[in-house]
Amino acid sequence: MHPAATQSSQATIETFQQYVIANYNRYPISLVHGEGSYVWDAEGKRYLDLFPGWGCDILGHCPPQVVKAVQEQVAHLIHIPNTWYTEAQGEFAKLLGERGFGKSFFCNSGAEAIEGAIKLARLAKTGEGKFKIITFGNSFHGRTYAAVTATAQPKYHEGLGPMVPGFSYATHNDLASVKRLIDKETAAILIEPIQGEGGINIPTDEFIHGLRALCDEHGLLLVFDEVQTCMGRTGTWFGYQQWGVQPDILTMAKGVCAGVACGVVMARPEIAQYLKPGKHASTFGGNPLAMAAGVATIRTIEDDHLLENVKAMSARFAGHVARLAAELPVIRETRIRGMMIGIDLHVPGTTCVQKCMERGVLINVTHDTVIRLLPALNITAEQVDEGMAVIGEVLRDLPGA
């Protein structure tokens, strides 16, 4: 067994079966320790994690500066309500604003951030009689009610109706479909700069610039869901910087505090002013532990020059993927931007997860056919080569390869 384990994976599984609601499909492994891009199970097997924390562990597992910051903070303040000031929250908001724009509201997750952004957009436009929000097919915005309504995938709505009113769905990368939905009650357009769960779908430059132009023309707010694309994931601090198109409101979560739970709504000051006392809140939002982790995350990215590493390792991944695509007809399309890698197959890819895991590499498959990787920003060249060698082996064994 691994030194960090106190019982076997099977013993932990049996406890879960008796006491934990089974709303997740879990792999039959109990993970007990992580370091960088590697993680170990209770039995001591090591895995290269190319999807750490579903993208939350943006610096890999247990990054030293973040661990140290949380350890120091937990000895002083764990939680206090937002009726008081704390140094860490102010500092983190400043660091985010300097690398992005505007002011920040802190919560605990991506879904919470989306809920806050939806409320803020409606509050800012309520005086104009506007409340409708346009989102896009294959989007994913979270599991709470407004967030799941904004998610334009029917499978996430099944059994949950009626959904929250005021949402309509356009076609991704199709400006004409957006124009058809805009009316005098439209308040905002909500989009992921790069669709993550939808399959690493990257919009055209014309589409993103066109959305900004439509919002300016019709007096709408442009809201970017950057839950996956924030904190250097794409090679710039925020995804919007890939296009030079600034939104009015932006949401962050996942990697924003390197695995510590946190969500953020960032907004231009003239929009942020509509979140007045009593209009929105989050009990644990902006807690000292998350804020200390967030500050350490930004400092690590800068001290270790990780934006530069993202660009270099993205190119290395792209080289491997291009060679596989040239070799294997089973690969339909590849989509890569920074540390967001999608390999779209002609066949279902769900068996790839199990086969890679057996070989000691952790990956994800989304939308049935898309192998999705969200590696840590500090992944090394050797780890890229190691992971892609295994993925190549698994793909060669697929039917139609």
C-alpha positions as CSV (number, residue, x, y, z in Angstrom):
1,M,0.0,0.0,0.0
2,H,1.0,3.6,-0.5
3,P,2.3,5.3,2.8
4,A,-0.5,7.8,2.6
5,A,-3.2,5.1,2.5
6,T,-4.8,3.7,5.7
7,Q,-6.9,1.1,3.8
8,S,-7.3,-0.6,0.5
9,S,-9.2,0.9,-2.5
10,Q,-11.7,-1.9,-2.0
11,A,-12.3,-1.0,1.6
12,T,-12.9,2.6,0.6
13,I,-15.3,1.5,-2.2
14,E,-17.3,-0.5,0.3
15,T,-17.7,2.5,2.6
16,F,-18.9,4.6,-0.3
17,Q,-21.4,1.9,-1.3
18,Q,-23.0,2.1,2.1
19,Y,-22.9,5.8,2.9
20,V,-22.3,8.0,-0.2
21,I,-25.1,8.7,-2.7
22,A,-24.1,7.0,-6.0
23,N,-24.6,10.0,-8.4
24,Y,-21.1,9.6,-9.9
25,N,-19.7,6.9,-12.0
26,R,-16.5,6.3,-10.2
27,Y,-13.4,4.3,-11.2
28,P,-12.6,1.4,-8.9
29,I,-9.6,3.1,-7.5
30,S,-9.0,5.2,-4.3
31,L,-6.4,8.0,-4.9
32,V,-4.4,8.9,-1.9
33,H,-1.4,11.1,-2.9
34,G,-0.5,13.5,-5.7
35,E,2.7,15.4,-6.6
36,G,2.9,17.5,-9.8
37,S,1.4,15.6,-12.7
38,Y,1.5,12.3,-10.9
39,V,-1.0,10.7,-8.6
40,W,-0.9,7.4,-6.6
41,D,-3.6,5.0,-5.6
42,A,-4.0,3.2,-2.3
43,E,-2.1,0.2,-3.6
44,G,0.9,2.4,-4.6
45,K,0.4,2.4,-8.4
46,R,1.5,5.7,-10.0
47,Y,-0.5,7.4,-12.7
48,L,0.4,10.3,-15.1
49,D,-2.6,12.6,-14.7
50,L,-3.4,14.5,-17.9
51,F,-6.8,15.6,-16.6
52,P,-5.9,16.6,-13.0
53,G,-8.9,17.5,-11.0
54,W,-11.0,17.9,-14.1
55,G,-8.8,20.9,-14.9
56,C,-8.9,22.3,-11.3
57,D,-5.4,21.2,-10.4
58,I,-3.9,23.7,-12.9
59,L,-0.5,23.5,-11.3
60,G,-0.7,19.7,-10.8
61,H,-1.2,18.0,-7.5
62,C,-0.1,19.8,-4.2
63,P,1.9,22.6,-5.7
64,P,4.4,23.6,-3.0
65,Q,3.7,27.4,-3.0
66,V,0.0,26.8,-2.7
67,V,0.4,24.2,0.0
68,K,2.6,26.5,2.0
69,A,0.2,29.4,1.6
70,V,-2.8,27.4,2.8
71,Q,-0.8,25.8,5.7
72,E,0.2,29.3,6.9
73,Q,-3.2,30.8,6.4
74,V,-5.1,28.0,8.2
75,A,-3.2,28.8,11.4
76,H,-4.5,32.4,11.4
77,L,-8.0,32.5,9.9
78,I,-9.9,29.6,8.3
79,H,-13.2,31.5,7.7
80,I,-14.8,34.8,8.6
81,P,-17.9,36.3,7.0
82,N,-17.7,38.9,4.3
83,T,-18.9,41.6,6.7
84,W,-15.2,42.0,7.5
85,Y,-12.1,42.8,5.4
86,T,-9.2,40.4,4.8
87,E,-5.9,41.2,3.3
88,A,-5.8,38.0,1.1
89,Q,-9.2,38.8,-0.6
90,G,-8.1,42.3,-1.5
91,E,-4.7,41.1,-2.7
92,F,-6.2,38.4,-4.9
93,A,-8.8,40.7,-6.4
94,K,-6.0,43.2,-7.2
95,L,-3.8,40.6,-8.8
96,L,-6.8,39.3,-11.0
97,G,-7.8,42.8,-12.0
98,E,-4.3,43.8,-13.0
99,R,-4.0,40.7,-15.3
100,G,-7.6,41.0,-16.5
101,F,-10.0,43.9,-15.9
102,G,-12.5,45.3,-13.4
103,K,-13.6,44.2,-10.0
104,S,-14.2,40.7,-8.6
105,F,-16.9,38.9,-6.5
106,F,-15.9,35.6,-4.9
107,C,-17.9,32.5,-4.5
108,N,-17.1,28.7,-4.4
109,S,-17.6,27.1,-7.8
110,G,-18.1,27.6,-11.5
111,A,-21.9,27.1,-11.3
112,E,-22.0,29.7,-8.5
113,A,-20.0,32.1,-10.6
114,I,-22.4,31.6,-13.6
115,E,-25.4,32.2,-11.3
116,G,-23.8,35.4,-10.1
117,A,-23.1,36.5,-13.6
118,I,-26.6,35.9,-14.8
119,K,-28.0,37.8,-11.8
120,L,-25.6,40.7,-12.5
121,A,-26.4,40.8,-16.2
122,R,-30.2,41.0,-15.4
123,L,-29.7,43.6,-12.6
124,A,-27.7,45.8,-14.9
125,K,-30.3,45.6,-17.7
126,T,-33.5,45.5,-15.6
127,G,-34.1,49.2,-15.9
128,E,-34.2,48.7,-19.7
129,G,-36.7,45.9,-19.5
130,K,-34.1,43.4,-20.6
131,F,-33.7,39.9,-19.1
132,K,-33.2,37.3,-21.8
133,I,-29.8,35.6,-22.3
134,I,-28.5,33.9,-25.4
135,T,-26.3,30.8,-25.0
136,F,-24.9,28.2,-27.4
137,G,-25.4,24.6,-28.5
138,N,-23.0,22.1,-26.8
139,S,-22.2,24.7,-24.1
140,F,-21.8,23.7,-20.5
141,H,-22.3,26.2,-17.7
142,G,-23.0,24.2,-14.5
143,R,-25.5,22.1,-12.6
144,T,-27.5,24.7,-10.6
145,Y,-30.9,25.7,-12.1
146,A,-30.0,28.9,-14.0
147,A,-26.6,27.4,-15.0
148,V,-28.1,24.1,-16.3
149,T,-30.8,26.1,-18.2
150,A,-28.0,28.1,-19.8
151,T,-26.4,24.8,-20.7
152,A,-27.8,24.2,-24.2
153,Q,-27.7,20.4,-24.1
154,P,-31.1,18.6,-23.7
155,K,-29.6,15.7,-21.8
156,Y,-28.8,17.9,-18.9
157,H,-32.4,19.2,-18.7
158,E,-34.1,15.8,-18.7
159,G,-36.4,15.3,-15.7
160,L,-35.7,18.8,-14.3
161,G,-38.3,20.9,-16.0
162,P,-39.7,23.5,-16.0
163,M,-36.4,25.3,-16.6
164,V,-35.6,28.9,-15.8
165,P,-37.3,31.2,-18.3
166,G,-35.5,33.8,-20.4
167,F,-32.9,31.6,-22.1
168,S,-32.5,30.9,-25.9
169,Y,-29.9,28.9,-27.7
170,A,-27.9,29.9,-30.8
171,T,-25.6,27.8,-32.9
172,H,-21.9,27.9,-32.1
173,N,-19.8,29.8,-34.6
174,D,-22.9,31.0,-36.4
175,L,-23.5,34.8,-36.1
176,A,-26.7,34.7,-38.1
177,S,-28.3,32.4,-35.5
178,V,-27.4,34.9,-32.8
179,K,-28.9,37.8,-34.7
180,R,-32.2,36.0,-35.2
181,L,-32.6,35.6,-31.4
182,I,-31.9,39.2,-30.4
183,D,-35.0,41.2,-29.5
184,K,-35.8,44.2,-27.3
185,E,-35.8,42.0,-24.2
186,T,-32.3,40.5,-24.7
187,A,-29.9,41.5,-22.0
188,A,-26.7,39.4,-22.7
189,I,-24.9,36.8,-24.6
190,L,-23.1,34.1,-22.6
191,I,-20.4,32.0,-24.2
192,E,-17.4,29.9,-23.3
193,P,-14.4,31.3,-25.3
194,I,-13.5,27.7,-25.9
195,Q,-16.2,25.0,-25.2
196,G,-14.6,22.5,-22.8
197,E,-17.2,19.8,-22.0
198,G,-18.6,20.3,-25.5
199,G,-15.4,18.9,-27.0
200,I,-12.7,21.6,-27.0
201,N,-14.6,23.6,-29.7
202,I,-12.6,26.7,-30.7
203,P,-14.6,29.6,-32.3
204,T,-13.4,31.6,-35.3
205,D,-11.9,35.0,-34.8
206,E,-14.8,36.5,-36.9
207,F,-17.3,34.9,-34.6
208,I,-15.9,36.2,-31.3
209,H,-15.4,39.7,-32.8
210,G,-18.8,39.5,-34.3
211,L,-20.4,38.8,-30.9
212,R,-18.7,41.9,-29.4
213,A,-20.0,44.0,-32.3
214,L,-23.5,42.7,-31.9
215,C,-23.5,43.4,-28.1
216,D,-22.2,47.0,-28.8
217,E,-24.8,47.5,-31.5
218,H,-27.8,46.3,-29.5
219,G,-26.7,47.4,-26.0
220,L,-26.1,43.9,-24.7
221,L,-23.7,42.5,-22.2
222,L,-21.0,40.0,-23.4
223,V,-20.4,37.4,-20.7
224,F,-17.5,35.0,-21.0
225,D,-17.7,31.7,-19.1
226,E,-13.9,31.2,-18.4
227,V,-14.3,28.5,-15.8
228,Q,-12.0,26.3,-17.9
229,T,-10.0,28.9,-19.8
230,C,-8.8,31.2,-16.9
231,M,-5.4,31.3,-15.2
232,G,-3.2,30.7,-18.2
233,R,-4.9,27.6,-19.5
234,T,-4.9,28.8,-23.1
235,G,-1.4,30.4,-22.9
236,T,-2.7,33.9,-21.8
237,W,-4.1,34.8,-18.4
238,F,-7.6,34.7,-19.7
239,G,-9.1,33.1,-22.8
240,Y,-10.6,36.4,-24.1
241,Q,-7.0,37.7,-24.5
242,Q,-6.5,35.1,-27.3
243,W,-8.9,37.2,-29.4
244,G,-8.3,40.7,-28.0
245,V,-12.1,40.9,-27.3
246,Q,-12.9,42.0,-23.7
247,P,-16.2,40.9,-22.2
248,D,-18.3,42.9,-19.8
249,I,-18.5,40.1,-17.3
250,L,-16.3,37.1,-16.9
251,T,-16.6,34.0,-14.7
252,M,-13.7,31.9,-13.3
253,A,-13.4,28.7,-11.3
254,K,-11.6,25.3,-11.6
255,G,-7.9,26.3,-11.7
256,V,-8.3,29.7,-10.3
257,C,-6.9,28.6,-6.9
258,A,-5.0,25.5,-8.1
259,G,-7.6,23.0,-6.8
260,V,-8.9,24.9,-3.7
261,A,-12.6,25.5,-4.2
262,C,-13.3,29.0,-5.6
263,G,-15.4,30.8,-8.1
264,V,-15.1,34.4,-9.3
265,V,-17.3,36.9,-11.2
266,M,-15.2,39.7,-12.7
267,A,-17.0,42.7,-14.2
268,R,-16.3,46.1,-15.5
269,P,-16.7,48.7,-12.7
270,E,-19.8,50.3,-14.2
271,I,-21.4,46.9,-14.4
272,A,-20.1,45.6,-11.1
273,Q,-21.9,48.4,-9.2
274,Y,-25.2,46.7,-9.7
275,L,-24.2,44.0,-7.2
276,K,-25.3,46.1,-4.2
277,P,-25.5,44.8,-0.6
278,G,-28.4,42.4,-0.3
279,K,-28.5,41.6,-4.0
280,H,-26.1,38.7,-3.9
281,A,-23.8,36.9,-1.5
282,S,-21.8,33.7,-0.8
283,T,-21.2,32.6,2.8
284,F,-17.9,30.8,2.1
285,G,-17.0,32.9,-1.0
286,G,-13.7,34.7,-0.6
287,N,-12.7,32.7,2.4
288,P,-9.1,33.2,3.6
289,L,-7.9,29.7,2.6
290,A,-9.0,30.1,-1.0
291,M,-7.7,33.6,-1.3
292,A,-4.3,32.6,0.0
293,A,-4.3,29.8,-2.5
294,G,-5.3,32.1,-5.3
295,V,-2.5,34.6,-4.6
296,A,0.0,31.7,-4.5
297,T,-1.3,30.3,-7.8
298,I,-0.7,33.6,-9.6
299,R,2.7,34.0,-8.1
300,T,3.7,30.4,-9.1
301,I,2.5,30.9,-12.6
302,E,4.7,34.1,-12.9
303,D,7.7,32.9,-10.9
304,D,7.9,29.7,-12.8
305,H,7.2,31.3,-16.2
306,L,4.4,28.9,-16.8
307,L,2.6,30.9,-19.6
308,E,5.8,30.3,-21.6
309,N,5.7,26.6,-20.7
310,V,2.1,26.3,-21.8
311,K,3.1,27.6,-25.3
312,A,6.0,25.2,-25.5
313,M,4.2,22.2,-24.2
314,S,1.1,22.9,-26.3
315,A,3.3,22.9,-29.4
316,R,4.8,19.6,-28.2
317,F,1.4,18.0,-27.7
318,A,0.3,19.4,-31.1
319,G,3.3,17.7,-32.8
320,H,2.4,14.3,-31.2
321,V,-1.3,14.7,-32.1
322,A,-0.5,15.7,-35.7
323,R,1.7,12.6,-36.2
324,L,-1.1,10.4,-34.8
325,A,-3.7,12.0,-37.0
326,A,-1.6,11.4,-40.1
327,E,-1.1,7.8,-39.1
328,L,-4.6,6.8,-37.8
329,P,-7.8,7.2,-39.8
330,V,-9.8,6.8,-36.6
331,I,-8.9,10.4,-35.7
332,R,-11.5,12.8,-37.3
333,E,-10.2,16.1,-36.1
334,T,-7.8,17.6,-33.5
335,R,-8.4,20.9,-31.6
336,I,-5.7,22.4,-29.4
337,R,-5.3,25.8,-27.7
338,G,-2.7,25.9,-24.9
339,M,-3.3,23.2,-22.4
340,M,-6.8,22.3,-23.8
341,I,-6.4,19.3,-26.1
342,G,-9.2,17.6,-28.0
343,I,-8.8,14.5,-30.2
344,D,-12.1,13.8,-32.0
345,L,-12.5,10.2,-33.1
346,H,-14.8,8.6,-35.7
347,V,-15.7,6.0,-33.0
348,P,-16.7,6.2,-29.3
349,G,-13.7,6.8,-27.1
350,T,-15.0,5.7,-23.7
351,T,-12.9,2.5,-23.7
352,C,-9.7,4.7,-24.1
353,V,-10.1,6.0,-20.6
354,Q,-10.0,2.5,-19.1
355,K,-7.2,1.3,-21.4
356,C,-5.0,4.4,-20.6
357,M,-5.7,4.0,-16.9
358,E,-4.5,0.4,-17.0
359,R,-1.3,1.7,-18.6
360,G,-0.9,4.4,-15.9
361,V,-2.2,7.5,-17.7
362,L,-5.4,9.4,-16.7
363,I,-7.5,11.0,-19.5
364,N,-11.1,12.1,-20.1
365,V,-13.5,11.5,-22.9
366,T,-16.3,14.0,-23.5
367,H,-19.2,14.0,-26.0
368,D,-18.7,10.3,-26.5
369,T,-15.9,10.7,-29.2
370,V,-13.5,13.4,-27.9
371,I,-10.4,12.6,-25.9
372,R,-10.0,15.6,-23.7
373,L,-6.8,16.5,-22.0
374,L,-6.4,19.5,-19.5
375,P,-2.8,19.0,-18.4
376,A,-1.2,21.0,-15.6
377,L,0.5,24.2,-16.8
378,N,3.9,22.9,-15.4
379,I,3.8,19.6,-17.2
380,T,7.3,18.6,-18.5
381,A,8.4,17.6,-22.0
382,E,9.1,14.1,-20.7
383,Q,5.6,13.8,-19.3
384,V,4.0,15.0,-22.5
385,D,6.0,12.3,-24.4
386,E,5.1,9.7,-21.8
387,G,1.4,10.4,-22.0
388,M,1.2,10.7,-25.7
389,A,3.0,7.4,-26.2
390,V,0.4,5.6,-24.2
391,I,-2.5,7.4,-25.9
392,G,-1.0,6.5,-29.2
393,E,-0.8,2.8,-28.2
394,V,-4.4,2.8,-27.1
395,L,-5.7,4.6,-30.3
396,R,-3.9,2.1,-32.5
397,D,-5.9,-0.7,-30.8
398,L,-9.3,0.9,-31.6
399,P,-11.6,-0.5,-34.2
400,G,-11.0,1.4,-37.5
401,A,-7.5,2.5,-36.5
